[in-house]
Amino acid sequence: MSAPFPNLYTHRKVAETSSKACDICYKPSTSVLITPDKKDFFYVCPIHLKDRYFCTPKIDEDALKAKRERELAEETERLKTEYEEKQKKKEKQEKAKNGDKDEEKDKKKDSDKDEDKKDAKPVSPKPRASPSPRRIPSSSRKILNVHQPKEGNKTLIEEDEPRVFELKSAFYQQRLQRKRQAEAAKRDRERASQPNYFPSVPSDLPSK
């Protein structure tokens, strides 16, 4: 006989006004464990979810891997944006600095021309030094150096608390028994509500 619901419970939170007694210690709790098909649920304190004798967390490896890849992509995009903003700011500062230098060179050139006219001696113009290719600073290169997280490295990406749990056999059997008792009580109430459930009073007189 198959179980009426699987031994797989999802942890959910409800409002403070909807809190009810914990199924274990009877203290008010806003945490609820519910099956995927919503056929069974009960209130429980969050501290009991860490008790290995009560339940064990179920980890979805595929979902966890997808989450890590998504967070890594977001972190890479963020660092790339920061690097581009720093480069734009640096280029703007260099342009402003080069503009001041060019202005000083033009003034000096004009003064040299005036002196040349006075001396009447031709002066060969000095060749302008070609700008050296700009190198990416080591600090900026470090920003782009994003490494793939190694397996088992939990310090890089913090994992959320587990939300899916599997009850220990004793507690799961207890939930199944309560479910069967509730269904049996419901059937008894339905039968009792039928008009032919109780025997009718005999209409004939008793025979001698």
N, C-alpha and C positions, 0 to 999 in steps of 0.2 A: 504494500500500500504506500503510495507516494505521499510525501508530506504536503499539507495544505499551503505552505509557504516556505521559501528557501531560507537557509540560515545565513542571511546576508542583510545587515541592518545599516542604514544611513543615518548619520548624526545630523540633526537639525535643531535650530533654535526657535523658540516662540517668545512672544512678548511676556513681560513680567506679570501682566494681568491674567495671562493664560497658564501660569505655572501650576503644576500639580505635584502630588507626593511622589517621591522617588520610589521605584519598585523594589529597591534594595534596602534603603535606610529610612524611607518614608519622610525625608526632608523635602521642602518645596524646591522644585527644580524647573528650569526653563529648557533643559536639554531633552530631546526626544529621539529615540531609536525607532526607525520605521523601515519595513521591508519595501523592496522596489514595487511590489504589486499593491502595497498599502493594506494588506490583509491583517497585518499585526503591527502594533506599535505600543510603546510604553515609555514612561518618563524615567530618567536616570540622571544621577549627578555626574558631572564631567570627571570627577576624581575616580569614579568606578571604571571609566573607559581606559584608565592606565593600569588597571589591575589585571595582570596576565592570567589570573585564575577565573576571571569573569568573561573576558573576551580578548580577541587578538585582532590587530588592525590588518586590513587587506589593502595591499598597495597595487595600484594599476601601473605596471612598468611602462606600458606604451604611453599612457597619459603623462607619466612623470618625465619620460624622455622628450615628449613633444613640448612640455612646459620648459624644460631646460634649454631646448633649441630656440624656443620663442624668446626666452629671457636673454639668451646669448645674442640673438639677432638685434634685440632692442638695445642692449648695451653697446654693441658694435656701432649701431646707427647713431647713438648718442655721442660716443667718442669721436666718430667721424665728423659730426656736426660741430662739436667743440673745436676740433682741429681746423676745420675750414674757417670758422669764425676768427680763430687766432691768426690764421694766415692772412685773411682779409685785413684785419686790423694792423698786422705787421707791414703789409704792402702799402697800406695807406700812410703809415708813419714814414716808411722809406721814401715814398713819393714826395711827401712834404719836406723831408730832409734833403732829398736830391734837388728839389725846386729851389731851396735856399742856397745850395751850393752853386747851382747854375746861375742864379742871380748874382752871386758874388763874383763868379768867373766872368760874367758879362761886364760887370763894372770894372774889373781889373783889366779886361781886354780893351775896354774903351780908354782907360787911362794909359795903357801901354801904347795905343795908337796915337794918342796925343803926344806922348813923349817921342815916339818915332818920327812924327811929323816935325818936331822941333829939332831932333838930331839928324833927320834926313838920312837915316841909316835903315835899310830894310832888315827886318827881323823875320826870320822864318818861323811860322807858327808851330807851336809844339803839338805833336800828335796826341790826341786825347786817348787816354787809356780805355780799352774796351772793358765794359763791365764784366766782372767774373760771374759765372753762373751761380745763382743763389742755391745754397744747400739747405736742406731741411734740417733744422737743429735737432740734436739728439733727444732733447726733451719732448719735441713734437713727434719724433719717430716712436718714442716710447708710448705715446698716446694711442697710436695705431696698432701697437703690438698687443693684440688681444689673443690670448691663448685659449684653446679648447679645454674645457674643464675635464680633468681626469676622472675616471670612474671611481666612485667612492669619496670624492672630494666634496664634503658637505659644507665646507667653509665658504666656498665661492657662491653658491646659491642656497639660500635657506629654504628648506622644504616646509610646506604648511603641515599642520597637524592632520593626521588621517581622519577621514570622514566616513569610511566604510569599515564595518567590523563584523566579525564572525563570533557568535556566542560559543562558549564552551558547551560540551555535550549536555551536562546536567541542566544548565540554564535553558538551553534550546528545547530539551525535552519538557521542561516545566512550561515553556510558552506553548508548546504543542498540546499539552494536557489541558491547559486553560482554554485554548481555542476549542478543543473537542467538547469540554464541559459547557462552554458558552453555546455551542451549536446544539448540544443535546437539550439544554434548558430552553432554547428558542423553539425547538421542535415540540417540546412538551407544552409550551404555552400556546403554540398554534393548534395542537390537537385539542387542548382544553377549551379553546375558543369555538370549536365546532359544535353545532347543536346536538349531534348524535354521539358525542364523546361519553356523556354520562347516560346510564340506562333510564328509561322513562318509567314513571309510576304505573303499575298495572291498573287498567280500568275495570277489569272483571272482579267480581266478588270471589273471595277464596272459596274453593270447593270443600265440602265436608269429606 
